[in-house]
Every structure is written in C-alpha cells, then in structure tokens.
Amino acid sequence: MKAAVIKEFGQPLVIEEVADPIASDNGVVVKVEANGICRSDWHTWMGHTPNVTLPHVPGHELAGTVKSVGRDVKNWKIGDRVTVPFVVACGSCHQCHSGEHQVCNNQFLPGFNAWGSFAEEVAINYADVNLVALPEGMSYAAAASLGCRFTTAFRALVQQGKIAPGEWLAVHGCGGVGLSAIMIGVAAGANVIAVDIDDEKLAFAKQLGAVALINANQVKSVPGAIMGQSGGGAHVSLDALGSPITCRNSIRCLRTHGRHVQVGLMMDSTDAVPMDRVISKELTLLGSQGKSNILDHVFLWEPAVPATALSSNQRQQLLNKKSDQFLNAADASKKITVLYSKND
C-alpha cells in the first residue's frame, strides 16, 4: 500500500510503498477513506512526541471501511463503515472498567505508538472495544472531522469544565479544537469569547457564534480584554493552543472560582502557571485528554461541523508526490479540515 512516511523529523513526508498491515487477533484492518489533520500530528512530525521511532506513519483522525478482521473479533465484519477514537483502549484495565477509556493504562495510539492512518490502510487493535459505526448518511469526511478534535473539545468543556448556559467561555486558539469548542460552547448556551492572532480565524469564529473576538496582538492585555467583555472574567477558559502565554492568559482571565481547562500540548511550560492567581481566586485547573467512548453521542452534533474535502485531482497529487506542506497545514489551518478523502 501507499503511505505518507516520516523519514526525518521536520522534513517533507515521503509517499512510498510499504507493507500492508495485518490485523491482530483482537483487531481489524481499516481501508482509510478520509483523514483529518491535527496539531498532534504536527508535534509528531516535529519530533515532539515521545517514543516515536523512524520511519513512522502519522495520522489518527480517520474513517473508513473494515477490510479484514482478527479471529477474536465478534462485533465487526468486512465492509462495515467505521471510525475510531484517537485513544484506542484495551477494555480490560481498571481505568477502562471505570469507563475512563481515554486514560487507559494500555493505550494503542495509531499515529503515535503505532503506524497511523496517513496511508491506504491502518491496523486497529481492540476492535470490539473501540470501533464506532458511522450513522447512515454520515460522510467519511464528517466522521474524520469529529473523531479527535470534536470529542476532545466536548470532553474539555462539557465533562471537565462543566460549562453551563449563560456562562462566559474564553477559547484561546482558534484551530481545530478551538473552533470545535466554540461550536460546543454556543450550543451549550454559553457566551463565547474567541482569542487568536489571526483575523481570518477570528472571523470564522464569529460565523460559528462567538459573541466577542480578541486579537491577542492588538490588545494590551488579553485577560483584561476578556474581563471587560465578560463583566468580571470568564467562568470557563480553554487553552486550545498550548503555550506558556496562552496558558497564563487563560488562567488570568478567569473570575473567582473559574475553571481553566488545558488541552493544548506545551513543549516549554516554564513559568506557565501563575499559581498566585490560582490560590487567591480559588481557581480549578483541569487537564483533558479527550474522551474515547462518547463518539455515538458526539455524532448528534454532526450537522454543525464544517468540513472540507480535497478534490479528486488534489487527492491524486497528494498520493503521488512529496509535500512539505502536508503537515504544515496543522499549524496554519483556518478551520476544521479533512486533509484526504476518497469520497467527495
């Protein structure tokens, strides 16, 4: 099969023939029909992800059809239309038995600790625990858009941040997770403030329902601007980007007893957390890894998710040449994007 392979960190991916994957006894092989691209893929490409050895095939936001089935798999058959959460849980450990698949002790992570979905096929372990059937009429592109960023934002805001109607929500970073958070916040009845340094991203955030926009490069103080807009600070603030600056701004923009949720990964976290503020305002700091077993629920949100697919010509170009723009798109994307789709 063809795959997009990382040969050197930070260098163009190489499109080449690699061995076809083989299903484990508890797994399946999925013929990939659509892929999303995520900032986590960018981190992997840059060499930030621990325990990735080269050569490596990235990609974890996927949808497709089951091509082959392991001998112990009971719930799936060849031809089933499926997607999978980015944390593929074992189903047997204490965390899984508690319903917390996203912090499974034995995680199988396509695109991270195993070869991923930037290929024609991908092997997925623990199929009976993790595969999710696509609803009738849902496109592969829409499913790929929902699988990681939307479930991550849903977990962060609804289950961790416990956003409530009428509350003020600040979203720092309007990439895939941030824009998903804006949609979820609006649907939950929150007043959403979008923060970014890109006016085009902010304009898109407004289209999705943000009531206030802040360009971080054009205000003296991001926390001050948010406090002014919200009448005293956000109830919930989400750092969707992951940097010392966005983390500090997210915490400092909160009102007393506010909740900060950290989703963006930070490579340099030195002095990121203003603990004096956390203590004096009795703030709550929450981490969120996404949620593995809520895709069926999240699928109900599908009509609200904008997704774009490549044309057939663009698809063919991608499969047949090297592209140093392939993963740079994760750092520069303006909206939720499906990078590779076999069905327009």
C-alpha atoms as one frame of an Amber mdcrd trajectory, in Angstrom:
protein
   0.000   0.000   0.000   0.994   3.656  -0.251   1.662   5.684   2.885   2.972
   9.106   3.861   6.113   8.335   5.841   8.181  10.488   8.199  11.803   9.703
   7.357  13.297  12.660   9.221  11.587  14.853  11.798  10.534  18.186  10.374
  11.295  17.148   6.798   8.850  16.511   3.926   6.862  13.322   4.140   7.746
  10.644   1.626   4.911   8.952  -0.252   6.056   5.373  -0.802   5.028   1.745
  -0.913   5.088  -0.006   2.480   3.952  -3.409   3.697   0.215  -3.911   4.110
  -0.875  -4.014   7.773  -2.093  -7.267   9.328  -4.969  -7.439  11.801  -4.120
  -8.651  15.301  -6.347 -11.341  16.827  -8.450  -8.662  18.553  -8.139  -6.088
  15.789  -9.105  -5.128  12.264  -7.538  -3.502   9.247  -9.428  -0.429   8.052
  -9.296   0.798   4.464  -8.893   4.534   5.020 -11.468   6.675   3.216 -10.859
  10.028   4.940  -8.273  11.617   7.206  -8.210  14.725   9.324  -5.043  16.532
  10.302  -4.377  17.681  13.848  -1.781  19.713  15.693  -0.814  16.469  17.442
   0.252  15.176  14.017   2.408  18.271  13.679   4.022  17.566  17.063   4.785
  14.014  15.917   6.231  15.265  12.630   8.454  17.716  14.511   9.780  15.020
  16.861   7.995  16.255  19.991   6.073  13.029  20.639   7.882  10.586  22.968
   8.798   7.081  21.832   8.231   7.627  18.106  10.849   5.803  16.066  11.547
   6.440  12.396  10.399   5.648   9.809   6.889   6.414  11.014   3.417   6.852
   9.508   1.389   9.532  11.337  -2.372  10.088  11.343  -5.100   9.373  13.879
  -8.276  11.121  12.654  -9.729   8.549  10.292 -12.820   6.954   8.876 -13.092
   4.033   6.511 -14.315   0.506   5.880 -13.255  -2.702   7.577 -11.062  -4.702
   5.184 -10.025  -7.661   7.365 -10.957  -8.965  10.809  -8.926 -10.748  13.502
 -10.049 -14.177  14.673 -11.272 -12.990  18.102 -13.340 -10.042  16.840 -17.072
 -10.621  17.320 -18.840  -7.339  16.555 -17.433  -6.282  13.180 -17.305  -7.637
   9.656 -15.671  -6.778   6.347 -17.341  -3.777   4.733 -18.534  -2.073   7.932
 -18.210   1.733   7.837 -16.308   2.794  10.944 -14.251   5.348  12.760 -12.220
   5.068  15.938 -11.248   7.344  18.855  -7.659   8.527  18.913  -7.060   6.687
  22.202  -7.694   3.024  21.429  -8.335   1.477  24.840  -7.671  -2.100  25.929
 -11.038  -2.520  27.667  -9.507  -4.635  30.434  -7.623  -2.342  32.833  -9.023
  -0.541  35.891  -9.431   2.733  34.014 -11.400   1.068  31.215 -13.626  -0.762
  33.690 -14.337   2.649  35.242 -15.455   3.998  31.871 -12.390   6.222  31.505
 -11.016   4.803  28.269  -9.109   7.989  27.448  -6.663   7.266  30.297  -6.367
   3.526  29.627  -3.217   2.001  31.091  -2.507   0.086  27.857  -3.299   2.613
  25.152  -2.881   1.729  21.485  -2.368   5.018  19.645  -2.392   4.893  15.835
  -0.119   7.618  14.536   1.836   7.769  17.798   2.931   4.450  19.326   1.864
   2.581  16.184   1.746   3.407  12.489  -1.226   5.592  11.707  -3.794   6.426
   9.075  -1.876   8.600   6.584  -1.943   5.513   4.419  -4.331   3.469   2.340
  -4.890   1.078   5.261  -4.351   1.080   9.028  -4.415  -1.654  11.684  -6.582
  -1.009  14.750  -6.300  -3.184  17.876  -9.058  -3.857  20.443 -11.698  -3.508
  17.740 -14.699  -4.681  19.772 -13.925  -2.101  22.460 -13.248   0.878  20.223
 -14.674   0.824  16.711 -17.730   3.021  16.167 -20.171   2.524  13.306 -20.854
   5.545  11.128 -24.520   6.563  11.143 -26.354   6.060   7.874 -25.845   9.098
   5.686 -22.781  10.411   7.525 -19.852  11.016   5.196 -16.390   9.685   5.895
 -15.163  13.287   5.837 -17.564  14.367   8.582 -16.642  11.364  10.728 -12.929
  12.105  10.387 -13.610  15.700  11.450 -15.433  14.612  14.607 -13.240  11.814
  15.889 -10.455  13.719  17.668 -10.912  17.478  17.861 -14.657  17.498  18.482
 -14.605  14.788  21.144 -11.602  16.496  22.745 -13.445  19.815  22.914 -16.634
  18.141  24.158 -14.795  16.368  26.968 -12.940  19.558  27.907 -15.976  21.824
  28.108 -18.944  19.647  28.990 -17.450  16.910  31.143 -14.409  18.636  32.643
 -15.228  22.360  32.535 -18.949  21.762  33.135 -19.921  24.758  31.040 -23.451
  25.988  31.795 -25.966  28.189  29.931 -25.311  31.890  30.409 -21.695  31.444
  31.499 -18.785  33.174  29.803 -16.347  30.926  27.955 -12.959  32.100  26.670
 -11.312  30.000  23.951  -7.604  30.674  23.412  -6.561  29.451  19.959  -8.971
  29.028  17.053  -7.596  25.942  15.366  -9.474  22.650  15.075 -10.059  22.065
  18.803 -10.705  25.746  19.494 -13.313  26.105  16.755 -14.957  22.878  17.895
 -15.057  24.310  21.419 -16.721  27.461  20.123 -19.456  25.428  18.434 -19.998
  23.339  21.553 -19.991  26.387  23.831 -22.562  28.165  21.672 -24.751  25.048
  21.555 -24.495  24.786  25.352 -25.799  28.347  25.736 -22.525  29.968  26.786
 -21.289  33.419  25.761 -18.113  32.632  23.838 -15.086  34.910  23.535 -12.627
  33.807  20.828  -8.937  34.700  21.145  -6.340  34.332  18.395  -3.728  36.360
  16.496  -5.229  35.644  13.068  -8.139  37.835  11.959  -9.293  35.243   9.441
  -9.620  32.613  12.151 -11.453  35.114  14.348 -13.860  35.927  11.529 -14.621
  32.226  11.204 -15.127  32.023  14.979 -17.714  34.793  14.672 -19.542  32.809
  11.978 -19.712  29.907  14.435 -21.352  32.069  17.098 -18.623  33.752  19.168
 -20.050  36.944  20.701 -16.674  38.662  21.109 -13.361  38.479  19.250  -9.939
  39.381  20.630  -6.801  39.616  18.520  -4.099  38.963  21.110  -1.582  41.050
  19.154  -3.831  44.096  19.175  -4.700  44.467  22.864  -2.511  45.484  25.773
  -3.784  42.657  27.975  -5.743  39.612  26.831  -7.014  38.840  30.364  -8.007
  42.483  30.778  -9.893  42.475  27.481 -11.746  39.300  28.435 -12.651  40.668
  31.853 -14.003  43.798  30.224 -16.098  41.836  27.741 -17.445  39.387  30.317
 -18.074  41.746  33.213 -15.518  40.295  35.583 -13.892  37.315  33.899 -14.700
  34.027  32.222 -16.357  31.213  34.127 -14.522  28.669  31.961 -11.397  29.241
  29.895  -9.833  26.776  27.471  -6.237  26.824  26.260  -6.664  25.028  22.957
  -3.247  26.005  21.590  -0.747  25.109  24.285   1.917  27.710  25.049   3.099
  29.467  28.213   1.412  32.678  27.033  -1.973  31.149  26.220  -1.928  29.096
  29.428  -1.209  32.166  31.568  -3.796  34.262  29.759  -6.383  31.522  30.160
  -5.839  31.340  33.910  -5.583  35.088  34.470  -8.822  35.821  32.581 -10.939
  33.765  34.991 -13.276  35.181  37.610 -13.258  33.840  41.176 -13.913  30.076
  41.245 -13.391  29.897  37.488 -12.296  26.720  35.692  -9.269  26.530  33.412
  -9.064  23.541  31.047  -5.747  22.698  29.393  -5.966  20.833  26.089  -3.104
  22.274  24.029   0.208  20.488  24.472   3.073  22.605  25.804   6.644  21.782
  24.910   8.035  24.645  27.008   5.925  25.111  30.125   8.406  27.150  32.186
   6.516  29.566  34.447   3.307  28.880  32.529   1.018  28.591  35.553   0.510
  31.738  37.700  -0.040  29.874  40.966  -0.579  33.075  42.939  -3.706  33.680
  40.875  -4.850  30.072  41.238  -4.619  30.351  45.020  -6.094  33.818  45.513
  -9.109  33.196  43.258  -9.551  29.539  44.258  -9.406  28.521  40.619  -9.771
  24.983  39.335  -7.191  23.686  36.838  -8.238  20.728  34.704  -6.476  18.655
  32.115  -8.398  16.986  29.316  -7.188  14.147  27.097 -10.356  13.820  25.063
 -12.861  11.025  25.547 -12.796   7.677  23.823 -16.292   6.311  24.335 -18.590
   9.229  23.512 -18.453   9.224  19.714 -22.033   7.981  19.373 -23.181  10.992
  21.397 -20.930  13.409  19.540 -22.283  12.210  16.185 -25.517  14.019  17.076
 -23.588  17.280  16.591 -22.510  16.431  13.033 -24.778  18.899  11.188 -22.957
  21.783  12.909 -19.473  20.727  11.812 -17.948  22.417   8.748 -15.660  20.067
   6.849 -13.835  20.432   3.571 -12.592  17.645   1.345  -9.938  17.680  -1.310
 -10.952  17.343  -4.927 -10.162  14.106  -6.745  -7.276  15.816  -8.583  -5.775
  17.163  -5.342  -6.118  13.712  -3.792  -4.194  12.066  -6.588  -1.438  14.681
  -6.385  -1.128  14.013  -2.656  -0.786  10.276  -3.142   1.858  10.556  -5.838
   4.309  13.190  -4.678   6.208  14.517  -1.698   4.693  17.524   0.053   6.428
  19.679   2.635   3.091  21.472   3.123   1.319  18.276   4.181   1.791  18.631
   7.933   2.436  22.371   7.989  -1.314  22.629   7.418  -1.816  21.566  11.034
  -0.047  24.691  12.216  -1.755  27.059   9.818  -5.255  25.676   9.336  -8.055
  28.220   9.377 -10.891  25.805  10.067 -11.740  22.184  10.638 -10.307  20.442
   7.611 -10.347  16.954   6.206  -6.995  16.581   4.525  -7.561  13.435   2.497
 -10.874  11.972   1.413 -11.661   9.291  -1.134 -15.322  10.314  -1.262 -16.122
  13.919  -2.230
